[in-house]
Amino acid sequence: MTNRNARYAAHCALLLCFLSLAPFLITPGFCLTSRTFETKEEKLPESAVTSSASDYLNEVAAQGWYRWPTKKLPLKVFFLSGKDVQYFRDSFVETLKECFSEWSAASAGKIAWTEHHDQQSADIVVRWSSQVQEGPGGLEGGRTKTYSKLDLETNIGTIYRAEMVLLTRPPDRELTDTEVRKAYLHEVGHALGIAGHSTSRDDIMYFAVSDKGSTSLGLRDKATINKLYSDFQTVNSVWRNLQGRIKHDQS
């Protein structure tokens, strides 16, 4: 084993140990990120300002660019049934599918996806949970874990698998449709490789979600996913199907 390979193997093993103790850590080789719901009493940090930058990739990729390999595209997404999960709503699944398609459209089809019906061979596995988890700034609305490997020479990581857990209901109230959509868009962003959080509240990848603001990807969100996958080619057949679906939904 070369020195470089030895250093890399030790690096990965250490990360796995750290992450078993610190679930909010975002590090190369194995990413675990979360989303929180903003409460009415919560004061947003002063750092959460509107940014004039065209994208925020440098903010969220300080420890490397993480991307799915082209051979994995279109990504196979498996949705575990939530019918036995307390507070689950059938509309959750359709909303999440729309969010995957919105990110795909934002990338001009570079990151295409398809629904898959075998959990073991899926690239992304999604499940719902009614178990509330407290985060540093509020309640976790979702948690996305990506399994990946970082090339230390290029600082580009390859994602091999992702798991998403989405909350069905915080304590004492139902989630609004706005909160659900914004949280799902955010978690899909993590699953596609946006590992960190934007510092601007106008971006979907801002760390907290409220019931205010747009429920769609903003210009900076779109610019960020396009920059991350800038050298990828459009997955043509899937992109044509996606365009047809979007036109149908708008008619």
C-alpha positions in Angstrom: 0.0 0.0 0.0 1.4 3.4 -1.0 1.7 6.2 1.6 -1.2 8.0 -0.1 -3.5 5.0 0.1 -2.5 4.3 3.7 -3.2 7.9 4.6 -6.6 7.7 2.8 -7.6 4.4 4.5 -6.7 5.8 7.9 -8.6 9.0 7.1 -11.8 7.1 6.3 -11.6 4.8 9.3 -11.2 7.8 11.6 -14.2 9.6 10.1 -16.5 6.6 10.7 -15.5 6.5 14.3 -16.0 10.2 14.7 -19.4 10.2 13.1 -20.7 7.5 15.4 -20.2 10.1 18.2 -21.0 13.3 16.4 -24.0 12.9 14.1 -24.0 16.6 13.0 -20.4 16.5 11.7 -20.0 17.1 8.0 -16.7 15.6 6.8 -15.1 14.1 3.7 -15.6 10.4 3.1 -18.9 10.1 5.0 -21.4 12.9 5.2 -24.3 13.2 7.7 -26.3 16.4 7.4 -29.6 17.6 8.9 -32.4 20.1 8.5 -34.1 22.0 11.3 -37.5 23.6 11.6 -37.5 27.2 12.7 -40.0 28.0 15.5 -41.8 31.3 15.9 -39.7 32.1 19.0 -36.4 31.4 17.3 -34.4 34.5 16.3 -32.5 34.0 13.0 -28.7 34.7 13.3 -27.5 38.0 12.0 -25.2 36.1 9.6 -28.4 34.9 7.7 -28.4 37.7 5.1 -29.2 37.9 1.5 -26.2 37.3 -0.6 -25.3 38.8 -4.0 -23.1 35.9 -5.0 -24.3 33.9 -8.0 -23.9 30.6 -6.1 -22.8 29.3 -2.7 -20.8 26.2 -3.7 -17.7 27.5 -1.9 -19.7 27.9 1.3 -20.9 24.3 1.3 -18.0 22.5 -0.2 -15.1 23.6 2.0 -14.0 20.0 2.5 -14.5 18.8 -1.1 -17.0 18.6 -4.0 -19.2 15.5 -3.6 -20.9 14.2 -6.7 -22.6 11.1 -8.0 -20.7 9.3 -10.7 -22.1 9.4 -14.2 -22.4 5.6 -14.2 -25.0 5.9 -11.5 -27.3 8.1 -13.5 -30.2 8.2 -13.6 -30.2 7.8 -9.8 -32.5 5.0 -8.6 -34.6 6.3 -5.7 -36.6 3.9 -3.4 -39.4 5.2 -1.2 -40.1 3.0 1.8 -43.8 2.9 2.6 -44.9 5.3 5.3 -48.4 3.9 5.8 -47.5 2.5 9.2 -45.7 5.6 10.4 -47.7 7.9 12.7 -48.8 11.2 11.1 -47.7 10.1 7.6 -49.6 11.7 4.7 -49.8 10.2 1.2 -49.1 13.7 -0.2 -45.5 13.4 1.3 -44.4 11.0 -1.4 -45.7 13.1 -4.3 -44.2 16.2 -2.9 -40.8 14.5 -2.5 -41.0 13.2 -6.1 -41.7 16.8 -7.3 -38.6 18.0 -5.3 -36.4 15.4 -7.0 -37.7 16.5 -10.4 -37.2 20.2 -9.5 -33.5 19.7 -8.7 -33.2 17.6 -11.9 -34.8 20.4 -14.0 -32.5 22.9 -12.3 -29.5 20.9 -13.5 -30.9 20.8 -17.0 -31.2 17.0 -16.7 -27.6 16.4 -15.6 -28.8 14.8 -12.4 -31.7 12.7 -13.5 -33.6 10.2 -11.3 -36.1 7.4 -11.5 -38.3 5.6 -9.0 -36.9 2.2 -8.1 -38.7 -0.7 -6.5 -35.8 -2.7 -5.0 -34.3 -1.2 -1.8 -31.1 -3.2 -1.9 -30.1 -2.0 -5.4 -31.3 1.6 -5.0 -28.9 4.6 -4.9 -31.1 6.7 -2.6 -33.4 5.2 0.1 -36.1 7.3 1.7 -38.1 6.6 4.8 -40.4 8.6 7.1 -40.2 8.8 10.9 -42.4 10.3 13.6 -39.5 10.3 16.1 -38.6 13.9 16.8 -34.9 14.7 17.1 -33.6 18.0 18.6 -30.9 19.8 16.7 -28.7 22.7 17.6 -31.1 25.3 16.3 -34.5 23.6 16.6 -36.2 20.3 15.5 -34.7 18.1 12.8 -37.1 18.1 9.9 -35.0 15.6 8.1 -31.6 13.9 8.1 -29.7 12.8 5.0 -26.6 10.5 5.1 -24.4 10.1 2.1 -21.7 7.4 1.8 -18.8 8.6 -0.3 -15.1 8.5 -0.9 -12.8 11.5 -1.4 -9.9 11.8 -3.8 -7.3 13.7 -1.8 -5.5 14.8 -5.0 -8.5 16.4 -6.7 -10.6 17.1 -3.6 -13.6 15.6 -5.4 -15.6 13.0 -3.7 -17.7 10.2 -5.2 -21.1 9.4 -3.7 -22.1 5.8 -3.7 -25.3 5.7 -1.7 -27.6 8.0 0.3 -30.3 7.5 3.0 -32.9 10.1 3.8 -35.1 10.2 6.9 -38.0 12.7 6.9 -40.0 13.8 9.9 -43.8 13.4 9.6 -44.8 15.8 12.4 -43.1 18.0 15.0 -44.7 18.1 18.5 -48.0 19.8 19.0 -48.9 20.7 15.4 -49.1 19.5 11.8 -46.5 20.5 9.2 -47.7 23.0 6.7 -47.4 22.2 3.0 -44.8 25.0 2.7 -42.6 23.5 5.5 -42.8 20.1 3.9 -41.9 21.2 0.5 -39.0 23.4 1.6 -37.6 20.7 3.9 -37.8 18.1 1.2 -36.1 20.3 -1.4 -33.4 20.9 1.2 -32.8 17.2 1.9 -32.8 16.3 -1.8 -30.1 18.9 -2.2 -28.0 17.1 0.4 -28.6 13.8 -1.2 -27.3 15.2 -4.6 -24.1 16.3 -3.0 -24.6 19.8 -1.5 -23.1 18.8 1.9 -23.2 22.0 3.8 -25.6 24.9 4.4 -25.9 28.3 2.8 -25.7 31.4 5.0 -28.5 33.2 3.2 -32.1 32.6 4.3 -33.2 33.2 0.7 -31.6 29.8 -0.3 -33.3 26.5 0.0 -30.0 25.2 1.5 -30.2 27.6 4.4 -30.0 25.6 7.7 -33.5 26.3 8.9 -36.9 26.3 7.3 -39.9 28.5 8.1 -43.4 28.8 6.8 -42.4 32.0 4.9 -40.7 32.6 1.5 -40.6 30.8 -1.7 -41.2 27.0 -1.9 -39.1 26.7 -5.1 -35.4 26.6 -5.8 -33.9 30.1 -6.1 -31.4 31.3 -8.7 -28.5 30.6 -6.3 -29.7 27.1 -5.6 -29.9 26.4 -9.4 -26.5 28.0 -10.0 -24.9 25.9 -7.2 -26.1 22.5 -8.5 -25.1 23.4 -12.1 -21.6 24.4 -10.9 -21.2 21.2 -8.9 -22.1 19.1 -12.0 -20.8 21.5 -14.6 -18.9 18.9 -16.6 -21.7 16.4 -16.7 -23.8 15.7 -19.8 -27.6 15.7 -19.8 -29.2 12.3 -19.4 -31.2 12.8 -22.6 -34.0 10.2 -22.4 -34.8 11.0 -18.8 -34.6 14.7 -19.4 -37.1 14.5 -22.2 -39.5 12.6 -19.9 -39.0 15.1 -17.2 -39.7 18.0 -19.6 -42.9 16.3 -20.6 -44.0 15.8 -17.0 -43.3 19.5 -16.2 -45.4 20.7 -19.2 -48.2 18.3 -18.2 -48.2 19.6 -14.6 -48.4 23.2 -15.9 -51.2 22.6 -18.3 
